[in-house]
Amino acid sequence: MTFPESANAFRETQSSVNLGSVIKDKAPPVQTTVVHQISHFVVKDIGPANWVLLEHASDLYDASKWNGKLEAQSFLNADYISELEQKEGGPQQIDWLKSRAAREIPTTQTWVNLSHALTISPPAKKPRPLKVRVNATYTPPEKN
């Protein structure tokens, strides 16, 4: 499920600036931004109208672990396991998926009105290419 950024209770952004490198090496400061977002949920109950009870990680800082756990669970389907068993290194990949799927992560449940969701998608049955976005700001020193 995705929610509009203005109403997404399952997203938190952290920003920081590393000033230590400026003092030691006279290098420019480095700004980092980390987005913690829960994007995988377990539907526990369906209520009246558009309400659903969703289970998710209780701490947004566990979002990547939680998302990885549910994603691994969705990949442990008969078709994908059969495909992996035919590949070199497949049994190790299956073991890795099982270990991720078995992670213990504290959870909580939240009632959500689905009319606020932008999209709802079923879990993936095969891994999709990983997308990583890096935002970096660099201000070169002024030349005298």
LINWO-V279261 format. One record per run of one state. SS is the DSSP state (alpha for helix, beta for strand, coil for the rest). FROM is the first residue (numbers start at 1). LEN is the number of residues. If there is no record, write none. Layout:
ss=SS from=FROM len=LEN
ss=SS from=FROM len=LEN
This chain:
ss=coil from=1 len=1
ss=beta from=2 len=2
ss=coil from=4 len=1
ss=alpha from=5 len=3
ss=coil from=8 len=3
ss=beta from=11 len=8
ss=coil from=19 len=1
ss=alpha from=20 len=6
ss=coil from=26 len=4
ss=beta from=30 len=8
ss=coil from=38 len=4
ss=beta from=42 len=5
ss=coil from=47 len=4
ss=beta from=51 len=7
ss=coil from=58 len=2
ss=alpha from=60 len=16
ss=coil from=76 len=2
ss=alpha from=78 len=8
ss=coil from=86 len=4
ss=alpha from=90 len=12
ss=coil from=102 len=5
ss=beta from=107 len=7
ss=alpha from=114 len=3
ss=beta from=117 len=3
ss=coil from=120 len=25
